[in-house]
Amino acid sequence: MTVRETTEAQEKIILAPYATLSAETRGRERDISPCTVRTAFQRDRDRVIHAKSFRRLKHKTQVFLAPAGDHYRTRLTHTMEVSQIARTIARALRLNEDLTEAIALAHDLGHTPFGHSGENVLNSICSKGFRHYEQSLRVIDFLENDTGLNLTFEVRDGVLNHAGEHEAQTLEGKIIKLADRIAYINHDIDDAVRGGIISSDDIPKACTDILGKTHGERIDTMIHDIVNTSLGKPVVEMSEGVHDAMMALRSFMFASVYNNPVAKGEDEKAKNVVSTLFETFMKHPEKLPEVTRNRIDRFGPEQTVCDYIAGMTDNYAIYQFSELFVPKKWIVN
């Protein structure tokens, strides 16, 4: 037996009967020869980690645009925190940790520059709308390396259905939806306190009484609740009380941070950068890089421009805006 086959055999023994087995993946859009060392989901995880779109996450906004401090989250650190939380839950429930990790690492590959502000602008401009989870799947299927990453069905399904009212078909995918919320609610509180937008005392007592007063206590409570509620059952869910407290905390964050004019003071400028770039590239596609222009025949001009802007980091979007619209000094030698 190969190393991969040994791992697959061990999964059948160790994992819960309702876990997703690597050997039973529904496969890829394009068949490839099996690896002798890694399972299908381990290969997916590795493909994501080595992708350019994954590296760009380190320069994409989570909540605070271009913060001066070193310790604020970026889209990449958010992704790593989601992965850690999700893997802990998957391991405790004896679900497939490799599949869970692959989905977690890929779930935000399609996020725009400037966080949800950039997403909202593209959603209002593009004729078909824009949703970051759908864009993440476009990155996986088409855009990365111009041929896509060719990931397994289970990873693609988990990425597409990690947000909103959508539900993944695997329990591992369902973990990501909860882990994403656990991560962003708690680390955004941490960043908001660090930035002076709120204080720890502002957090509703009804939430802290159930979830805990500190960042670590709240995450610990939520993870333990999912494990205790779901253990031994083919579900991944929170108890009603903890779920209600989490959603109340999320509502508090929208009211106090996500829609706070101080925290989002640069949003209008960021939105203007995205909308102006979109309008300019639609009118002047010749200004697009050649590799991007070559996609117009395949995807059409609007989708191509949308893909290009969505893939930008915050810094690159600002650079492109500056190159196109900010005059340069005339230098005489």
N, C-alpha and C positions, 0 to 999 in steps of 0.2 A: 504493500500500500504506500502511496505517496504521503507526504506530510499533509497535504490538503485532504486527502481521503481519510486520514486518521482523525483530523480535526472534525470533519463532517460526521464521522462515526461517533466521536465523543459528544457532539451536539445532541445526537439522538438519545444519548443516555442522560446527559446533564440537564438539558433545557426542559422547560415545562412542555406538556403535550400540546399546548396551543401556541408555542413560540414558532417563529418563522425559521425554518431550517435552511441553511445555506445550500444544501444539496437539492432542495426543492424550489429554488428560485424560478420564477416564471420567465427568466432569461432577459436577453438584451435585444434591442432593435436590430443589431448586427451581430451575428454569432462570432465568437472568438474561441480559440483553443483554451481549455482550462489551464490554470496555473498549477504547477506541481506542489507549490508551497502554500499559496494563499487561497482562501475561499473566495467566492464571487463577491461577497460583501466586503471582505478585506481589500480586494482589488479596487472596489469602488471608493472606499475611504482613501486609499493611496492616490487614486486619480484626482480626487478633489483636492487633497493637500498640495499636490504638485501643479495645480491649475493656476494660471495667471489671475483669473477672476477671484480666486481665494486670496491670493497675495494682496490684491487691491483693496480688500476689506479693511486692511489696517489704516487706510487713509480715507475711510468713509465715515460720516457722522453717525453716531448712535442717537444722541439727543442734543448735546451741546456742540454748536458749530465752531470748529477750530479753537478749542479751549486752550488757554495758555498753560495750564497745569499739565504735568506728566501723567496724572493718575486717573483722568477721566476715561470712560469706556469709549472704544471705537466699535465699528461693526464687527471687527475681527475678535476683539476681546469678548464682546457679547456672544459671538459664535462659540468661543472656547468655553464660556461659562454654561451655555446651553448644553454643550457636549458633556461636560462634567456632571451636571445634574441628571441628564438623561441616562448616561452610562450607569450612574449609581442606582437609579430606579430599575433599569433593565437587569442589572446584575442581581439585585435583591429579588426581583420577580422571576428570575431564571428565564428571561427572554433573551433574544439574540443581541448581544452587546455590540457586535461588529456592525450589524445593520443599523442599530440605533445611532451609533457614532457616525456612520456614513451620512445618514439623513441629517443629523445635527450639523455637521460640518458644511453641508451643501445647502442648507435651507435658505440662506440669505444671499446666495451668489448673485442674484439678479437685483439686489437693492441698489437704489439710485444714489448719486451724490446728495449730500445735505439731508439724509434720512428721509423721514416720511414727508417732509416739505417738498423734496424733489419728486417723490412718488405722486403726491397730490397734484403737482403741476402737470406732469406727464399724463396723469389720468384725465385731467380736464382738457388737455390739448389733443391727445391722440383720439382718432375717430373710434377705435375699438376699446378705448380706455386703457388703463395700465394698472396692473397689480403685481407687486414685487414677487409673489410666490409663483405666478405664471411666468414672469421674466426669469426667475431662477431656473425653471424648467427649460426655457428657451436657451439659456446659457449651457445647460447640461446637454440638450439635444442637438443644438445647431451652432452656437457661437464660439465656444471654447475651441481653439485651434482650427476654426472654420469647419470642423466636422462633428463637433460635440464630444462629450466624454463617453458616450455609449454606456451609460450606467444601467443597472438592473431595474426591472419594473418596480420592485419593492422600494428602492431608494427614490425613484422618480415619483412614485405615488406618495411617499411620505413628504417629499419636498412640496409637491403641488398642494397638498391638503393639510399643511401645518398651521394655517391661519383661517380666521373667519368661521363660517358655519360648516366648512368642509370637514370631512372625517376620512382619515387614512384607512386603508383596507387591512393593515397589519397593526397588531398591538404595539409594535416598536414605533410605527409612525404616530400612533396616538400619544405615545410618551412625549414626542417632540412638541406637540401642541401645548401640553402642560408645562414642559420644561422651559419652553420659550417664554411663556408668561411668568413663570416663577423667576427666571433670570432677569428679564427686563424690568419687571416691577421693582424688584429688590435692588438691582444695581443702579437703576435710575433714581431711586430714593437716595442711595449712597452718594451719587454724583450731585444730586440737587442739594443735599445738605452741605457737601463740600463747596458747592458754588454759592452758598448763601441764599438760595431761592426759598428753601424751607428749613425748619429746624426739626430735630427729632421729636420735639414736643408737639409739633403740628400734626403728626400722624394720629388719626382718630384712635381714641382709646379702645373703642369697640373692636378695632382690628388688632391692636397690639395685645389686648387681653387674650385673644385667641391664638395669634400667630407668633407673638414675641416682640420684644422691644428693640432688639438689635438685628442687623443684617443677617448674621449667622443663625440666630434663633429662628427667624422667620423662614429661611430656606430649610433649616433642619425640620421645622414643624411640617412644612408642606410636603417634603420628601417622605418623611415618616408616615404622614397621613395617607399618601398615595399607596405606599407599600402595604400598610396595615389594612387599608380598604380593599385593595386589589389582590392581595396574596392568596394563591390557591384558586383564583377565579379567572376566567378568560376575559377580563376587563382591565382597563387602566383608568382609574377615576379617583376623585377626592371624595371625602365625606361631605355631606351637604353643608355642615357648619363651617368647615375650613374653606370650602369653595366659595361660599357666600362672603366670608371675610376677605379672601383674596380678591374677589371682584369688587368689593367695597373699597379696598386699598387701590385697586386699579382706577376706580372712579375718582378717588381723591387725587391720584396722580394726574389725571386728565384736567381736573379743575385747578390744581395748584401748580403744576409743572408744565405739562405738555401744551397747555393753552395759556401759559403765563407770559404776558408781554415782555417781561424782563428776560426770562429764559430764552424766549424765541425772538429776541429783539432784532436779530440779523436775518430773520426768515424771509422778509419781503425782498431783501437784496438777493438772497439765495434763489428765491423763486424767479426773480427777474433774470438772473444769470441763466437758469434752465430754459425759461420761455424764450429769451432772446436768442440763445444758441439754437433752439429748435427752429424758430422762425427763419433764422439766417441760413441754416443748413438746408432747409426745405427750399428756399429761394435760390440758394447757390450751392448745389451739391458738389460742384467742382472744388469747394473748399474742404470737403471731407478727405481723409487719407485714402490713398488708392485702394488699400485692402478693404476699406469700408465701402467705397464706391462700387467695388466689384460685386457687392451683395445686392445692389439695387435691382438687378434683373431677376434675382432669386426671390427677394422678399418685398420689393416695392420701395419707393422712396420714403414713405412715412415710417414704415417699420424699421427700415435701415437707420434712419436718423434717430428714432426712438432707442434702438439697440445701442447705438454709438453713445448717446448721452447717458443712458442708464448705466453703461459700463464705466463711466468716468469716475475717478476719485474726486473729492472736494477740490483738492489742489489743482488737478488737471482741468476741471471745469472752469475754475477761476483763471487759470493760465490761458485757456482757449478764449475766454471772454476778453481778457486783456490783450491778447494778440490781435483779435478782430476789431476791438472798439477803443482801446486806450492808445492815444498817440505816443510815439516814442520820441525821445529827444534827438535833435539833429546834432551830431558830433562831428566837429571839424578837426582833422589831424594837423 
